[in-house]
Each structure stands twice: as structure tokens, then as C-alpha cells.
Amino acid sequence: MKRKYFPLTVFLLLPVIFLSCSDDPSDYLNDGIKDFESGDYDSAITNLRKAKYLMPESFDANLYLGESFLKNPTAKDAEYKARYYLHAAQELAKTSEQRFRISISLLNIYEKQKDYYKIVRECKILLDKDQKLLDKKKTYDLYMLRADSYFNLEEYREASEDYEYIVAIYAEELAQNPEVMAKTYLQLAASLMRTDKDRSGEALSYARKSAENEKDTFSDEYKIVAAKCYIITADHLKGKKSYVPARVCYVRAKGYFDNMGDKENSDEVLRKIELVNAHINKTCETFTCLMNKGEAQMAEKNYDDAANYFEDAEQKARTNPEKADAIAKSGIAYFLEGKEKDALSKFNILKSEYSKDYKKSKDKGQIDLFMGASIILTTKYPDSMYTKLKGFLPGNKKEGDSTFAENINSARNLILSATHDINKNTPAVFVRMAAGVCERVGERFQDWDRVGDAKQFYEKATDYYKQLLNKEKVVALTRRLREMN
């Protein structure tokens, strides 16, 4: 008895026949779109695949199928399939709105794949041809995406043009994200260094703006970019024989690598620092050179060496403003090293002998901050028993108590005046200094059992640490304040 076989093609066609007869193809499309909009991407893919099979030239079937895979990264070969269907939809698009939506979706894929050439191409199309479809936020996002892509492609001239446009037009949007703002300034600085040697000074000012807006909690992604930018900047400065600012930039780059535990890159930058130091150490006898060396040591937190350079600079100073600047900087270096008495000695010289220059100094707020703290941290608190017997003490002891009160009030007012205008636009470097000073002053007042004063400065320090996004310090100080209550 012979067996009967159906041709293989019949079995392959049966699902298509039943699929074609059972439902209207548009039902699969409509159900797929509903699933997509409700977030059920697995079901959307199932329905849209049926719709795509039955209507291969359907723009919506290809578009939503591509976007469903884009929204469902756990699906097998999701990015590849998303890209395939979106390109198919792109071929079928008939309106600028349709092409615009596809370009935005494709950009998401290119970003994930770091396909910078395609990002630049899509952004250029959108910015040149579809301006009427863009709001300000989307335009800003596209310029930023294109600028970053140019930067990663090392097309620095194009990158600098886009970054400068962003800085000029989108200051408000940048201010809403301090990490993006700091990164933008840094990449602009590095791009200008590589493309326009006449604008090196301007590039360094952008790098300084970045440092002023930097927070301790910025991501590792930012630190990687920052290190790269500082190395680009430092390499350029070294080539121009501007060794001191080059060293400052190398030191900052090394700091990021150290923070991330990247020993290999840190050691490589250290070799560059040693080469630059060799050039610097050949000759440094002028006031400017010594001050620059001091600043570089301050950046590296080598406060003892910094103070020595500033002391030498004081001897080389030719004018009163120069001498006042060196004295002030050495006072700050001594304070940061923990030598508050030496710091106060410098500040007293500054205030008594160079009063006019001190009052005109652009760093007066910083000087007042450390001067006030030096006074408080070096002043001896009157014995508690003497204080209780104040009415029975001889005149000179009572005068001593009065002098103490005057000193503390004067010092407190200096700190409060220096920190009065701190807000979200204050450079992070100064906010960090103010936070540390207020915390230390608060501790001293707490040691003296002056609870009201201690709470005042702890609260100020807490506010500054919040601004710096330093959660650890905020939690510790909040706990201390709670215990004091």
C-alpha cells in the first residue's frame, strides 16, 4: 500500500493561507500599535510582524516594528532588527514629519552603537531641513549630540563651532545640568587648543569655567572626558613651551585617573608631568614664575611647597599689589596645610601693611574666609571658671574676656561676609572651601559649648555640601545637628 505525501510547499503555505483568511491585515497593525502605545512590546512585535508580512509596503508596520525592537532591548538582535525596519520605513516615508520621527529613532540606535559618522549625518539633516519641526529643547539636544560626535571623531574645528554656538545660545539649558555644562566647556577648550592657536587664552578660560562648575559627584564618564580634554590642552601648552599651565592641566588629568583607579593612564601622565617639571626647574626666578609654581603646587595639594614658592615670590615682588597677592596666597597655603598661626601672621601683615591692596584684591572674599577661620582656630577660649567669676575678676582679666569676644565677633563677621553671596552660580571651588571652613569653625564652637554658633556654621556647611552634592557630608552634619538639638 503506497503512502500519499503532500508537497512540502503546501505545508509552508498553510500558515499564510490561514493567516490571510482569518483576519484583516489592518487588525494586526492596529492591535500592534495599541500594544506599542501601552508598552507591551512583545505583543506589539508579534502583531506587527504579521502586519508587516501581509503588508510589506506599510510605512506604519515597519515604523512601529522598528520602534518596538528599539524599546525592547532584551529581544534577540533588537538593535539590528530595529535598524533594519526603520531603514525600511525611511524608504517608504512620504512626509517630512515621518522622516523626522524615523531620524530621531535612528539616532537612538547610533548613540548606543557610537556610530558617530551617522549621528553627524542625521543631526545635520534634521537641523538643516527640519527646523520647523524642532522645539528649542530638541534643537539643543541635536546640537549637543552633533558637537560631541565631532569631538569623538577628532574633527575639532567643527566641534568648537557647535560648542561655541551652544554656549552662546543655550546658556539656560546648560545651567540646568552642571555636569553637561562642565563637559561642554572642557571640550570647547580642548577643541580650540587643537584648531586655533591664537585663542589659547580663551580656551584656558573655558577650562577654568569647567573647574569652577565641577562637582565631586560627577560620573566616571565625565572624568574620562575631562582627563582626555586636559591632556589635549596640556600637550598643546607644552608644545608652546607654556610649561606651568601645562603642568596644571596634566595634574588635573592625573587626578581623574587616580580617582577612577586607572593606574596605567595615571603613570603615563605622571611621566609627562616629570618632563614638564624638568623644563620648569631650569629657570624660575621671576615673581610670575614663582607664583605660577605656587599655584601649581596648590592644585596638587602640596601646600607646604606652595607656601615656600609664595614666600619666594613675596621677595621678588616689585609692586605693593604683587607683594599683597603673594602674602595672601601664602596665608591661604599655610591654613590649608594646618598651620593656622602662620596663616594668621600673614593675614595680619596683609591687613596692617597692605590694607589698600587687600581691600581691592579680587580674592578678598577668599582671604576673609580663611582670615576669619584662622582667628577662631587660633584663639584660646577663656577658662569657664573665670567666665563664671567675671564680675569678681581684676580688670585685666575682664579685658581679656572682652578682647576674646571682639576677636570672635570680628572673625565670625569676616566669614559671614565672605559667604553671604554664595548661590548656585558660585564657583564650586569656592563653595568647597567655604564648606570646609564652616565645618571646622562649627567644630571649634562646639568644643567651646557655644551651641548656637556651632549650629549656625554646621547649617551653612550642610547647605554648601548639598550644593556640591556631597551626600556623605550632608548626612554626617545633619546627624550632628540632630544630636545637638
Stockholm file with secondary structure:
# STOCKHOLM 1.0

chainA/1-485         MKRKYFPLTVFLLLPVIFLSCSDDPSDYLNDGIKDFESGDYDSAITNLRKAKYLMPESFDANLYLGESFLKNPTAKDAEYKARYYLHAAQELAKTSEQRFRISISLLNIYEKQKDYYKIVRECKILLDKDQKLLDKKKTYDLYMLRADSYFNLEEYREASEDYEYIVAIYAEELAQNPEVMAKTYLQLAASLMRTDKDRSGEALSYARKSAENEKDTFSDEYKIVAAKCYIITADHLKGKKSYVPARVCYVRAKGYFDNMGDKENSDEVLRKIELVNAHINKTCETFTCLMNKGEAQMAEKNYDDAANYFEDAEQKARTNPEKADAIAKSGIAYFLEGKEKDALSKFNILKSEYSKDYKKSKDKGQIDLFMGASIILTTKYPDSMYTKLKGFLPGNKKEGDSTFAENINSARNLILSATHDINKNTPAVFVRMAAGVCERVGERFQDWDRVGDAKQFYEKATDYYKQLLNKEKVVALTRRLREMN
#=GR chainA/1-485 SS CCCCCCCHHHHHHHHHHHHHHHSCHHHHHHHHHHHHHHTCHHHHHHHHHHHHHHCTTCHHHHHHHHHHHHHCTTSTTHHHHHHHHHHHHHHHCCSHHHHHHHHHHHHHHHHHHTCHHHHHHHHHHHHHHCGGGCCHHHHHHHHHHHHHHHHHTTCHHHHHHHHHHHHHHCHHHHHTCHHHHHHHHHHHHHHHHHHCGGGHHHHHHHHHHHHHTCCTTCCHHHHHHHHHHHHHHHHHHHHTTCHHHHHHHHHHHHHHHHHHTCHHHHHHHHHHHHHHHHHHTTCCCSHHHHHHHHHHHHHTTCHHHHHHHHHHHHHHCCSHHHHHHHHHHHHHHHHHHTCHHHHHHHHHHHHHHSHHHHHHCTTHHHHHHHHHHHHHHHCCCCCHHHHHTGGGSCHHHHHHHHHHHHHHHHHHHHHHHHHTTCCTTSCHHHHHHHHHHHHHHHHHHHHTTCHHHHHHHHHHHHHHHHHTTCHHHHHHHHHHHHHHC
#=GC SS_cons         CCCCCCCHHHHHHHHHHHHHHHSCHHHHHHHHHHHHHHTCHHHHHHHHHHHHHHCTTCHHHHHHHHHHHHHCTTSTTHHHHHHHHHHHHHHHCCSHHHHHHHHHHHHHHHHHHTCHHHHHHHHHHHHHHCGGGCCHHHHHHHHHHHHHHHHHTTCHHHHHHHHHHHHHHCHHHHHTCHHHHHHHHHHHHHHHHHHCGGGHHHHHHHHHHHHHTCCTTCCHHHHHHHHHHHHHHHHHHHHTTCHHHHHHHHHHHHHHHHHHTCHHHHHHHHHHHHHHHHHHTTCCCSHHHHHHHHHHHHHTTCHHHHHHHHHHHHHHCCSHHHHHHHHHHHHHHHHHHTCHHHHHHHHHHHHHHSHHHHHHCTTHHHHHHHHHHHHHHHCCCCCHHHHHTGGGSCHHHHHHHHHHHHHHHHHHHHHHHHHTTCCTTSCHHHHHHHHHHHHHHHHHHHHTTCHHHHHHHHHHHHHHHHHTTCHHHHHHHHHHHHHHC
//
